[in-house]
Amino acid sequence: MEAPDWEKLVQNWSNGHLKLAWTRRLLKLRTEFADVFAHGDYEPLQVTGPHRDHVIAFARRRGPDAVITAVAKSFAPFSQGGRVGPAPKPLTQHLM
């Protein structure tokens, strides 16, 4: 599967294509690490920084494999109560 053009998708986030691309990418990772997700140990992770109350993070580990998940919560303060989306910013290569 070819990596999406994340920067272009962020510019038009409201059309749903960004969400679809993320969903496809995450489902691909879920398939690649099925054993880790199904049988891995759960480890909550401590989040630090000024927005730590808006992030939940945990790791799933099984043998030498691990998957770290970080999810935003209570996002409304950063989006004018959900009325605006994220501003386009360059994304790092690790998302590809």
N, C-alpha and C positions, 0 to 999 in steps of 0.2 A: 504494500500500500504506500503510495507516494504521500509525503508529508504535505499537509495543507499550507496554504499561504496565510499564516496566522495574522500577520499585519493587515492584510486586505480584509480578512474576515472580521477583525476587530472594528475596522472603519464602518462596517455596515452591520453591526452586532444585532440590531433590532429585527433583521429579516429571518433570524433563526438558524442561519447557516453556521454561525460560530458554535452554537449549542450542539448542532448536529455533528460538526467536526470533532468537538470534544467528546461527545458520546461515542462516536466511532473509535476514536483513539483509546478511550478508556476501556471499551469492550474488547479491543484488540489486546490491550495489556492484561485484561482479566482472563482472556483465553491463553495467552502466553505464560501466565503465572497462575494457572488454575489451581495447582496443588497448594501454593502459598495462600491463596485466598480461601480455599476450602478447609485446609488443615493446619495453616500456620498459626503460631502463637500470636496473641494480641498484646501489643505494648503501647499504652498511651504515651504520647510525647509531650514534653513541656514546651510551650510556645513563649518566646520572649519578645520584647519590643513594644513600641507604643500602641500597636493594634492587637496585642495578644488576646484581648477579650473577644475578638472577632474571628478567631481561627480555632478550629479543632484539628488536632493532628494525632496520628497513630501509625504504628508500623505493624506489619504482619511478617513473621519470620518463620522459615522452615528450611532447615539445613543451611546451605550457603546462600540461599536466596532470601531477599527481603523486598517488600513493597512499602513505601511510605506514602500515606495519604494525608493531605492537608486541605481542609475545606473552609471557605469563608462562611461566617454566620452573622446575623444581624447586620446585613450589608446596607440597609436603608440609610444610615447616617452618611454613607459615602456616595449615595446616588440620589440625593435630594428626595428621600422618601420613595425611591423606586421610579422617579420620573425621568432620570437620565441614566445612560449607560456609562461604561468605563471609557475614559479618554484613550484613544489609540496611543500606544507606546511600543517601542521596539521590544520584541520578545527575544529571549535568549535561545540559543541553539539546543539546550537540553529539553525543550518542549517538542522538538522535532522527533 
